[in-house]
Amino acid sequence: MTFFESLIVGLICMTVVFLVLAVLFALILILSRVLASAFRKSKSAQEEQAAVQNNAVQVTQSQAAAARDPQINASVNGLKLNGVDERTAAMIMAVVSHETKTPLNELVFKSISLAK
């Protein structure tokens, strides 16, 4: 093999190595973006679940406060639930309180019914 032939073989080998490195680089970029988007989706789902649990805790605390405060207790005792369990009603009351930015003790719920 002459000097020029070995030079050509060396250049071809270096080109192949750089092409393989470029392909690996592209694969790593694609994989990192896919995993990052999947992590963001799972993180947002976890945040939503934590928010629901936080709302449930706040409702439970407000119900405990309602049991201690006679004014609140009167508004909660007059509540009629039609086709709705207590947990769902508590979540509805918490959402209404949060969305209207009105403290729960200032709201009076007469009844909560399941829409069909």
N, CA, C and O atoms as CSV, one atom per row, in Angstrom:
chain,resi,resn,atom,element,x,y,z
A,1,MET,N,N,0.855,-1.159,0.000
A,1,MET,CA,C,0.000,0.000,0.000
A,1,MET,C,C,0.907,1.229,0.000
A,1,MET,O,O,1.858,1.317,0.776
A,2,THR,N,N,0.599,2.157,-0.869
A,2,THR,CA,C,1.426,3.348,-0.976
A,2,THR,C,C,0.993,4.364,0.069
A,2,THR,O,O,-0.010,4.200,0.763
A,3,PHE,N,N,1.778,5.399,0.146
A,3,PHE,CA,C,1.502,6.466,1.116
A,3,PHE,C,C,0.149,7.125,0.842
A,3,PHE,O,O,-0.601,7.399,1.779
A,4,PHE,N,N,-0.169,7.380,-0.416
A,4,PHE,CA,C,-1.433,8.035,-0.761
A,4,PHE,C,C,-2.645,7.128,-0.493
A,4,PHE,O,O,-3.701,7.600,-0.072
A,5,GLU,N,N,-2.478,5.835,-0.742
A,5,GLU,CA,C,-3.562,4.904,-0.436
A,5,GLU,C,C,-3.833,4.858,1.062
A,5,GLU,O,O,-4.990,4.879,1.481
A,6,SER,N,N,-2.792,4.796,1.863
A,6,SER,CA,C,-2.977,4.774,3.319
A,6,SER,C,C,-3.530,6.111,3.815
A,6,SER,O,O,-4.263,6.140,4.804
A,7,LEU,N,N,-3.196,7.210,3.152
A,7,LEU,CA,C,-3.758,8.518,3.514
A,7,LEU,C,C,-5.256,8.543,3.225
A,7,LEU,O,O,-6.029,9.058,4.033
A,8,ILE,N,N,-5.675,8.000,2.097
A,8,ILE,CA,C,-7.097,7.940,1.744
A,8,ILE,C,C,-7.842,7.034,2.720
A,8,ILE,O,O,-8.929,7.390,3.176
A,9,VAL,N,N,-7.287,5.886,3.045
A,9,VAL,CA,C,-7.919,4.972,4.004
A,9,VAL,C,C,-8.046,5.659,5.361
A,9,VAL,O,O,-9.080,5.532,6.016
A,10,GLY,N,N,-7.037,6.368,5.784
A,10,GLY,CA,C,-7.076,7.095,7.058
A,10,GLY,C,C,-8.152,8.173,7.059
A,10,GLY,O,O,-8.870,8.329,8.047
A,11,LEU,N,N,-8.273,8.925,5.955
A,11,LEU,CA,C,-9.315,9.953,5.862
A,11,LEU,C,C,-10.714,9.335,5.873
A,11,LEU,O,O,-11.629,9.876,6.496
A,12,ILE,N,N,-10.879,8.208,5.187
A,12,ILE,CA,C,-12.178,7.531,5.187
A,12,ILE,C,C,-12.522,7.057,6.599
A,12,ILE,O,O,-13.659,7.213,7.046
A,13,CYS,N,N,-11.559,6.486,7.294
A,13,CYS,CA,C,-11.806,6.024,8.672
A,13,CYS,C,C,-12.162,7.191,9.587
A,13,CYS,O,O,-13.078,7.077,10.402
A,14,MET,N,N,-11.454,8.304,9.465
A,14,MET,CA,C,-11.755,9.477,10.297
A,14,MET,C,C,-13.140,10.021,9.970
A,14,MET,O,O,-13.863,10.448,10.871
A,15,THR,N,N,-13.523,10.011,8.686
A,15,THR,CA,C,-14.847,10.477,8.284
A,15,THR,C,C,-15.932,9.583,8.880
A,15,THR,O,O,-16.950,10.072,9.370
A,16,VAL,N,N,-15.709,8.280,8.836
A,16,VAL,CA,C,-16.678,7.343,9.417
A,16,VAL,C,C,-16.813,7.584,10.917
A,16,VAL,O,O,-17.928,7.588,11.440
A,17,VAL,N,N,-15.716,7.782,11.608
A,17,VAL,CA,C,-15.752,8.029,13.054
A,17,VAL,C,C,-16.523,9.311,13.350
A,17,VAL,O,O,-17.358,9.325,14.254
A,18,PHE,N,N,-16.268,10.374,12.619
A,18,PHE,CA,C,-16.981,11.635,12.856
A,18,PHE,C,C,-18.472,11.512,12.530
A,18,PHE,O,O,-19.307,12.095,13.222
A,19,LEU,N,N,-18.809,10.763,11.486
A,19,LEU,CA,C,-20.220,10.547,11.169
A,19,LEU,C,C,-20.924,9.769,12.281
A,19,LEU,O,O,-22.052,10.097,12.648
A,20,VAL,N,N,-20.268,8.750,12.814
A,20,VAL,CA,C,-20.853,7.982,13.920
A,20,VAL,C,C,-21.022,8.879,15.144
A,20,VAL,O,O,-22.037,8.798,15.835
A,21,LEU,N,N,-20.040,9.726,15.413
A,21,LEU,CA,C,-20.156,10.659,16.539
A,21,LEU,C,C,-21.310,11.638,16.327
A,21,LEU,O,O,-22.026,11.958,17.276
A,22,ALA,N,N,-21.497,12.114,15.109
A,22,ALA,CA,C,-22.600,13.032,14.817
A,22,ALA,C,C,-23.950,12.336,15.005
A,22,ALA,O,O,-24.888,12.932,15.533
A,23,VAL,N,N,-24.048,11.085,14.577
A,23,VAL,CA,C,-25.289,10.327,14.757
A,23,VAL,C,C,-25.567,10.109,16.243
A,23,VAL,O,O,-26.707,10.263,16.682
A,24,LEU,N,N,-24.557,9.759,17.014
A,24,LEU,CA,C,-24.732,9.590,18.459
A,24,LEU,C,C,-25.159,10.901,19.117
A,24,LEU,O,O,-26.018,10.905,19.999
A,25,PHE,N,N,-24.568,11.994,18.695
A,25,PHE,CA,C,-24.944,13.310,19.230
A,25,PHE,C,C,-26.415,13.604,18.959
A,25,PHE,O,O,-27.137,14.066,19.843
A,26,ALA,N,N,-26.856,13.333,17.727
A,26,ALA,CA,C,-28.259,13.570,17.366
A,26,ALA,C,C,-29.188,12.666,18.175
A,26,ALA,O,O,-30.239,13.118,18.630
A,27,LEU,N,N,-28.822,11.412,18.361
A,27,LEU,CA,C,-29.643,10.495,19.149
A,27,LEU,C,C,-29.756,10.952,20.602
A,27,LEU,O,O,-30.831,10.867,21.196
A,28,ILE,N,N,-28.670,11.429,21.168
A,28,ILE,CA,C,-28.697,11.913,22.552
A,28,ILE,C,C,-29.591,13.140,22.669
A,28,ILE,O,O,-30.353,13.256,23.629
A,29,LEU,N,N,-29.510,14.055,21.709
A,29,LEU,CA,C,-30.383,15.234,21.738
A,29,LEU,C,C,-31.857,14.843,21.650
A,29,LEU,O,O,-32.685,15.346,22.409
A,30,ILE,N,N,-32.176,13.957,20.734
A,30,ILE,CA,C,-33.571,13.531,20.566
A,30,ILE,C,C,-34.068,12.831,21.824
A,30,ILE,O,O,-35.174,13.108,22.289
A,31,LEU,N,N,-33.273,11.938,22.372
A,31,LEU,CA,C,-33.667,11.210,23.577
A,31,LEU,C,C,-33.854,12.147,24.766
A,31,LEU,O,O,-34.793,11.978,25.544
A,32,SER,N,N,-32.977,13.127,24.913
A,32,SER,CA,C,-33.110,14.056,26.042
A,32,SER,C,C,-34.365,14.910,25.910
A,32,SER,O,O,-35.012,15.207,26.915
A,33,ARG,N,N,-34.719,15.308,24.700
A,33,ARG,CA,C,-35.946,16.099,24.509
A,33,ARG,C,C,-37.191,15.264,24.771
A,33,ARG,O,O,-38.147,15.748,25.378
A,34,VAL,N,N,-37.188,14.026,24.323
A,34,VAL,CA,C,-38.338,13.146,24.557
A,34,VAL,C,C,-38.516,12.896,26.052
A,34,VAL,O,O,-39.629,12.974,26.570
A,35,LEU,N,N,-37.427,12.599,26.735
A,35,LEU,CA,C,-37.517,12.344,28.174
A,35,LEU,C,C,-37.900,13.601,28.941
A,35,LEU,O,O,-38.638,13.519,29.923
A,36,ALA,N,N,-37.418,14.754,28.517
A,36,ALA,CA,C,-37.773,16.004,29.195
A,36,ALA,C,C,-39.260,16.296,29.052
A,36,ALA,O,O,-39.901,16.728,30.011
A,37,SER,N,N,-39.812,16.068,27.875
A,37,SER,CA,C,-41.248,16.315,27.696
A,37,SER,C,C,-42.075,15.308,28.492
A,37,SER,O,O,-43.111,15.669,29.048
A,38,ALA,N,N,-41.640,14.067,28.553
A,38,ALA,CA,C,-42.356,13.062,29.346
A,38,ALA,C,C,-42.282,13.406,30.828
A,38,ALA,O,O,-43.262,13.228,31.552
A,39,PHE,N,N,-41.146,13.891,31.284
A,39,PHE,CA,C,-40.996,14.265,32.691
A,39,PHE,C,C,-41.886,15.448,33.024
A,39,PHE,O,O,-42.480,15.493,34.101
A,40,ARG,N,N,-41.985,16.414,32.103
A,40,ARG,CA,C,-42.858,17.571,32.343
A,40,ARG,C,C,-44.311,17.136,32.452
A,40,ARG,O,O,-45.045,17.643,33.300
A,41,LYS,N,N,-44.736,16.202,31.605
A,41,LYS,CA,C,-46.121,15.724,31.651
A,41,LYS,C,C,-46.397,15.020,32.968
A,41,LYS,O,O,-47.431,15.259,33.593
A,42,SER,N,N,-45.484,14.154,33.400
A,42,SER,CA,C,-45.709,13.443,34.659
A,42,SER,C,C,-45.628,14.403,35.834
A,42,SER,O,O,-46.330,14.226,36.830
A,43,LYS,N,N,-44.781,15.415,35.727
A,43,LYS,CA,C,-44.667,16.394,36.806
A,43,LYS,C,C,-45.950,17.216,36.911
A,43,LYS,O,O,-46.412,17.506,38.015
A,44,SER,N,N,-46.531,17.594,35.762
A,44,SER,CA,C,-47.770,18.363,35.814
A,44,SER,C,C,-48.908,17.510,36.358
A,44,SER,O,O,-49.775,18.022,37.067
A,45,ALA,N,N,-48.921,16.229,36.043
A,45,ALA,CA,C,-49.949,15.340,36.597
A,45,ALA,C,C,-49.784,15.214,38.104
A,45,ALA,O,O,-50.772,15.185,38.837
A,46,GLN,N,N,-48.538,15.138,38.570
A,46,GLN,CA,C,-48.290,15.070,40.009
A,46,GLN,C,C,-48.699,16.371,40.678
A,46,GLN,O,O,-49.231,16.353,41.787
A,47,GLU,N,N,-48.458,17.499,40.020
A,47,GLU,CA,C,-48.852,18.783,40.594
A,47,GLU,C,C,-50.368,18.888,40.696
A,47,GLU,O,O,-50.887,19.407,41.684
A,48,GLU,N,N,-51.088,18.396,39.674
A,48,GLU,CA,C,-52.550,18.416,39.722
A,48,GLU,C,C,-53.066,17.541,40.861
A,48,GLU,O,O,-53.997,17.917,41.573
A,49,GLN,N,N,-52.450,16.373,41.022
A,49,GLN,CA,C,-52.873,15.480,42.094
A,49,GLN,C,C,-52.588,16.114,43.450
A,49,GLN,O,O,-53.401,16.003,44.368
A,50,ALA,N,N,-51.451,16.773,43.586
A,50,ALA,CA,C,-51.134,17.448,44.840
A,50,ALA,C,C,-52.106,18.590,45.103
A,50,ALA,O,O,-52.486,18.828,46.249
A,51,ALA,N,N,-52.511,19.297,44.054
A,51,ALA,CA,C,-53.470,20.390,44.226
A,51,ALA,C,C,-54.823,19.862,44.682
A,51,ALA,O,O,-55.473,20.472,45.531
A,52,VAL,N,N,-55.252,18.732,44.126
A,52,VAL,CA,C,-56.526,18.136,44.541
A,52,VAL,C,C,-56.450,17.704,45.996
A,52,VAL,O,O,-57.385,17.926,46.765
A,53,GLN,N,N,-55.331,17.083,46.376
A,53,GLN,CA,C,-55.171,16.663,47.771
A,53,GLN,C,C,-55.118,17.870,48.693
A,53,GLN,O,O,-55.673,17.836,49.791
A,54,ASN,N,N,-54.455,18.937,48.256
A,54,ASN,CA,C,-54.373,20.151,49.058
A,54,ASN,C,C,-55.758,20.756,49.248
A,54,ASN,O,O,-56.097,21.199,50.346
A,55,ASN,N,N,-56.562,20.779,48.184
A,55,ASN,CA,C,-57.926,21.294,48.297
A,55,ASN,C,C,-58.750,20.451,49.254
A,55,ASN,O,O,-59.537,20.981,50.038
A,56,ALA,N,N,-58.569,19.131,49.188
A,56,ALA,CA,C,-59.317,18.251,50.086
A,56,ALA,C,C,-58.925,18.508,51.538
A,56,ALA,O,O,-59.777,18.501,52.427
A,57,VAL,N,N,-57.639,18.734,51.774
A,57,VAL,CA,C,-57.179,19.038,53.133
A,57,VAL,C,C,-57.753,20.367,53.594
A,57,VAL,O,O,-58.184,20.495,54.740
A,58,GLN,N,N,-57.762,21.353,52.712
A,58,GLN,CA,C,-58.316,22.655,53.084
A,58,GLN,C,C,-59.802,22.550,53.394
A,58,GLN,O,O,-60.291,23.190,54.324
A,59,VAL,N,N,-60.516,21.751,52.625
A,59,VAL,CA,C,-61.946,21.572,52.883
A,59,VAL,C,C,-62.152,20.883,54.222
A,59,VAL,O,O,-63.034,21.261,54.993
A,60,THR,N,N,-61.339,19.877,54.496
A,60,THR,CA,C,-61.445,19.185,55.777
A,60,THR,C,C,-61.172,20.139,56.926
A,60,THR,O,O,-61.865,20.115,57.943
A,61,GLN,N,N,-60.156,20.982,56.758
A,61,GLN,CA,C,-59.853,21.962,57.799
A,61,GLN,C,C,-60.986,22.965,57.950
A,61,GLN,O,O,-61.318,23.363,59.067
A,62,SER,N,N,-61.579,23.374,56.841
A,62,SER,CA,C,-62.685,24.327,56.939
A,62,SER,C,C,-63.906,23.677,57.574
A,62,SER,O,O,-64.665,24.339,58.282
A,63,GLN,N,N,-64.101,22.384,57.326
A,63,GLN,CA,C,-65.207,21.690,57.980
A,63,GLN,C,C,-64.961,21.575,59.477
A,63,GLN,O,O,-65.890,21.694,60.277
A,64,ALA,N,N,-63.706,21.344,59.854
A,64,ALA,CA,C,-63.387,21.296,61.280
A,64,ALA,C,C,-63.610,22.666,61.908
A,64,ALA,O,O,-64.097,22.767,63.034
A,65,ALA,N,N,-63.252,23.718,61.177
A,65,ALA,CA,C,-63.497,25.072,61.679
A,65,ALA,C,C,-64.991,25.341,61.756
A,65,ALA,O,O,-65.458,26.032,62.661
A,66,ALA,N,N,-65.738,24.794,60.806
A,66,ALA,CA,C,-67.188,24.983,60.811
A,66,ALA,C,C,-67.820,24.309,62.017
A,66,ALA,O,O,-68.793,24.811,62.580
A,67,ALA,N,N,-67.272,23.185,62.405
A,67,ALA,CA,C,-67.813,22.495,63.577
A,67,ALA,C,C,-67.572,23.307,64.845
A,67,ALA,O,O,-68.371,23.253,65.780
A,68,ARG,N,N,-66.476,24.056,64.880
A,68,ARG,CA,C,-66.169,24.870,66.061
A,68,ARG,C,C,-66.911,26.198,66.055
A,68,ARG,O,O,-67.233,26.721,67.122
A,69,ASP,N,N,-67.192,26.759,64.877
A,69,ASP,CA,C,-67.837,28.065,64.768
A,69,ASP,C,C,-69.336,27.873,64.541
A,69,ASP,O,O,-69.727,27.276,63.538
A,70,PRO,N,N,-70.182,28.364,65.447
A,70,PRO,CA,C,-71.619,28.125,65.302
A,70,PRO,C,C,-72.216,28.762,64.049
A,70,PRO,O,O,-73.152,28.211,63.469
A,71,GLN,N,N,-71.691,29.914,63.621
A,71,GLN,CA,C,-72.233,30.576,62.431
A,71,GLN,C,C,-72.002,29.712,61.193
A,71,GLN,O,O,-72.906,29.534,60.378
A,72,ILE,N,N,-70.801,29.182,61.057
A,72,ILE,CA,C,-70.488,28.318,59.921
A,72,ILE,C,C,-71.241,27.002,60.058
A,72,ILE,O,O,-71.743,26.457,59.075
A,73,ASN,N,N,-71.313,26.502,61.273
A,73,ASN,CA,C,-71.978,25.230,61.517
A,73,ASN,C,C,-73.434,25.287,61.068
A,73,ASN,O,O,-73.956,24.307,60.535
A,74,ALA,N,N,-74.091,26.420,61.277
A,74,ALA,CA,C,-75.488,26.562,60.865
A,74,ALA,C,C,-75.614,26.505,59.349
A,74,ALA,O,O,-76.562,25.917,58.830
A,75,SER,N,N,-74.654,27.119,58.623
A,75,SER,CA,C,-74.747,27.102,57.161
A,75,SER,C,C,-74.447,25.719,56.600
A,75,SER,O,O,-75.016,25.337,55.577
A,76,VAL,N,N,-73.572,24.963,57.244
A,76,VAL,CA,C,-73.245,23.625,56.761
A,76,VAL,C,C,-74.347,22.638,57.134
A,76,VAL,O,O,-74.647,21.732,56.356
A,77,ASN,N,N,-74.950,22.794,58.302
A,77,ASN,CA,C,-76.005,21.866,58.716
A,77,ASN,C,C,-77.233,21.983,57.829
A,77,ASN,O,O,-77.959,21.002,57.668
A,78,GLY,N,N,-77.490,23.149,57.248
A,78,GLY,CA,C,-78.642,23.333,56.379
A,78,GLY,C,C,-78.401,22.844,54.965
A,78,GLY,O,O,-79.277,22.993,54.113
A,79,LEU,N,N,-77.253,22.270,54.689
A,79,LEU,CA,C,-76.888,21.832,53.342
A,79,LEU,C,C,-77.562,20.502,53.012
A,79,LEU,O,O,-77.506,19.554,53.796
A,80,LYS,N,N,-78.199,20.443,51.840
A,80,LYS,CA,C,-78.836,19.212,51.379
A,80,LYS,C,C,-78.029,18.670,50.205
A,80,LYS,O,O,-77.764,19.382,49.237
A,81,LEU,N,N,-77.645,17.408,50.304
A,81,LEU,CA,C,-76.882,16.756,49.246
A,81,LEU,C,C,-77.807,15.822,48.482
A,81,LEU,O,O,-78.402,14.913,49.061
A,82,ASN,N,N,-77.924,16.050,47.181
A,82,ASN,CA,C,-78.796,15.237,46.328
A,82,ASN,C,C,-77.946,14.486,45.311
A,82,ASN,O,O,-77.548,15.052,44.292
A,83,GLY,N,N,-77.666,13.214,45.582
A,83,GLY,CA,C,-76.883,12.392,44.665
A,83,GLY,C,C,-75.399,12.707,44.683
A,83,GLY,O,O,-74.683,12.349,43.748
A,84,VAL,N,N,-74.922,13.371,45.729
A,84,VAL,CA,C,-73.514,13.756,45.830
A,84,VAL,C,C,-73.006,13.301,47.192
A,84,VAL,O,O,-73.670,13.513,48.206
A,85,ASP,N,N,-71.830,12.674,47.218
A,85,ASP,CA,C,-71.273,12.298,48.514
A,85,ASP,C,C,-70.616,13.510,49.174
A,85,ASP,O,O,-70.405,14.539,48.533
A,86,GLU,N,N,-70.298,13.377,50.449
A,86,GLU,CA,C,-69.775,14.510,51.216
A,86,GLU,C,C,-68.428,14.987,50.688
A,86,GLU,O,O,-68.155,16.187,50.671
A,87,ARG,N,N,-67.592,14.055,50.261
A,87,ARG,CA,C,-66.261,14.430,49.770
A,87,ARG,C,C,-66.376,15.296,48.513
A,87,ARG,O,O,-65.692,16.312,48.390
A,88,THR,N,N,-67.235,14.894,47.589
A,88,THR,CA,C,-67.431,15.663,46.356
A,88,THR,C,C,-68.030,17.025,46.664
A,88,THR,O,O,-67.627,18.032,46.081
A,89,ALA,N,N,-68.996,17.059,47.584
A,89,ALA,CA,C,-69.597,18.335,47.968
A,89,ALA,C,C,-68.556,19.251,48.594
A,89,ALA,O,O,-68.555,20.456,48.342
A,90,ALA,N,N,-67.677,18.689,49.403
A,90,ALA,CA,C,-66.621,19.493,50.019
A,90,ALA,C,C,-65.690,20.066,48.960
A,90,ALA,O,O,-65.262,21.216,49.056
A,91,MET,N,N,-65.376,19.255,47.943
A,91,MET,CA,C,-64.516,19.750,46.863
A,91,MET,C,C,-65.212,20.854,46.078
A,91,MET,O,O,-64.581,21.846,45.711
A,92,ILE,N,N,-66.491,20.692,45.822
A,92,ILE,CA,C,-67.247,21.720,45.093
A,92,ILE,C,C,-67.255,23.020,45.883
A,92,ILE,O,O,-67.053,24.097,45.322
A,93,MET,N,N,-67.489,22.916,47.189
A,93,MET,CA,C,-67.500,24.122,48.021
A,93,MET,C,C,-66.129,24.790,48.037
A,93,MET,O,O,-66.030,26.016,48.004
A,94,ALA,N,N,-65.071,23.978,48.088
A,94,ALA,CA,C,-63.722,24.542,48.086
A,94,ALA,C,C,-63.421,25.232,46.764
A,94,ALA,O,O,-62.816,26.303,46.752
A,95,VAL,N,N,-63.831,24.638,45.656
A,95,VAL,CA,C,-63.587,25.240,44.340
A,95,VAL,C,C,-64.351,26.550,44.202
A,95,VAL,O,O,-63.807,27.539,43.710
A,96,VAL,N,N,-65.610,26.561,44.634
A,96,VAL,CA,C,-66.405,27.795,44.562
A,96,VAL,C,C,-65.764,28.877,45.414
A,96,VAL,O,O,-65.679,30.033,44.998
A,97,SER,N,N,-65.314,28.507,46.602
A,97,SER,CA,C,-64.667,29.477,47.485
A,97,SER,C,C,-63.386,30.014,46.860
A,97,SER,O,O,-63.105,31.211,46.927
A,98,HIS,N,N,-62.615,29.118,46.252
A,98,HIS,CA,C,-61.340,29.530,45.647
A,98,HIS,C,C,-61.564,30.406,44.422
A,98,HIS,O,O,-60.911,31.440,44.272
A,99,GLU,N,N,-62.478,30.006,43.545
A,99,GLU,CA,C,-62.710,30.752,42.308
A,99,GLU,C,C,-63.321,32.126,42.573
A,99,GLU,O,O,-63.008,33.087,41.869
A,100,THR,N,N,-64.182,32.227,43.571
A,100,THR,CA,C,-64.800,33.524,43.874
A,100,THR,C,C,-63.950,34.347,44.828
A,100,THR,O,O,-64.251,35.509,45.105
A,101,LYS,N,N,-62.881,33.729,45.329
A,101,LYS,CA,C,-61.982,34.382,46.289
A,101,LYS,C,C,-62.769,34.902,47.503
A,101,LYS,O,O,-62.491,35.972,48.045
A,102,THR,N,N,-63.748,34.108,47.897
A,102,THR,CA,C,-64.570,34.413,49.057
A,102,THR,C,C,-64.262,33.370,50.122
A,102,THR,O,O,-64.251,32.175,49.826
A,103,PRO,N,N,-64.011,33.798,51.351
A,103,PRO,CA,C,-63.755,32.806,52.401
A,103,PRO,C,C,-64.942,31.857,52.548
A,103,PRO,O,O,-66.094,32.249,52.365
A,104,LEU,N,N,-64.647,30.629,52.876
A,104,LEU,CA,C,-65.679,29.609,52.966
A,104,LEU,C,C,-66.702,29.928,54.047
A,104,LEU,O,O,-67.866,29.541,53.941
A,105,ASN,N,N,-66.270,30.630,55.081
A,105,ASN,CA,C,-67.213,30.940,56.155
A,105,ASN,C,C,-68.203,32.035,55.756
A,105,ASN,O,O,-69.182,32.256,56.470
A,106,GLU,N,N,-67.977,32.720,54.644
A,106,GLU,CA,C,-68.912,33.740,54.177
A,106,GLU,C,C,-69.892,33.193,53.137
A,106,GLU,O,O,-70.830,33.888,52.745
A,107,LEU,N,N,-69.685,31.982,52.699
A,107,LEU,CA,C,-70.572,31.361,51.719
A,107,LEU,C,C,-71.617,30.507,52.428
A,107,LEU,O,O,-71.327,29.866,53.438
A,108,VAL,N,N,-72.829,30.503,51.893
A,108,VAL,CA,C,-73.895,29.651,52.421
A,108,VAL,C,C,-74.396,28.785,51.272
A,108,VAL,O,O,-74.898,29.291,50.268
A,109,PHE,N,N,-74.254,27.491,51.431
A,109,PHE,CA,C,-74.712,26.539,50.430
A,109,PHE,C,C,-76.026,25.942,50.919
A,109,PHE,O,O,-76.090,25.399,52.022
A,110,LYS,N,N,-77.060,26.039,50.112
A,110,LYS,CA,C,-78.373,25.486,50.471
A,110,LYS,C,C,-78.441,24.011,50.082
A,110,LYS,O,O,-78.834,23.163,50.884
A,111,SER,N,N,-78.049,23.714,48.829
A,111,SER,CA,C,-78.057,22.316,48.393
A,111,SER,C,C,-77.058,22.146,47.253
A,111,SER,O,O,-76.731,23.090,46.534
A,112,ILE,N,N,-76.591,20.917,47.117
A,112,ILE,CA,C,-75.705,20.549,46.014
A,112,ILE,C,C,-76.310,19.303,45.389
A,112,ILE,O,O,-76.493,18.284,46.055
A,113,SER,N,N,-76.619,19.400,44.089
A,113,SER,CA,C,-77.276,18.293,43.389
A,113,SER,C,C,-76.410,17.819,42.234
A,113,SER,O,O,-75.658,18.593,41.640
A,114,LEU,N,N,-76.528,16.558,41.934
A,114,LEU,CA,C,-75.817,15.969,40.811
A,114,LEU,C,C,-76.588,16.266,39.532
A,114,LEU,O,O,-77.766,15.924,39.422
A,115,ALA,N,N,-75.927,16.903,38.563
A,115,ALA,CA,C,-76.566,17.197,37.273
A,115,ALA,C,C,-76.530,15.942,36.414
A,115,ALA,O,O,-75.532,15.221,36.386
A,116,LYS,N,N,-77.621,15.693,35.721
A,116,LYS,CA,C,-77.687,14.478,34.894
A,116,LYS,C,C,-77.712,14.831,33.445
A,116,LYS,O,O,-77.767,13.944,32.594
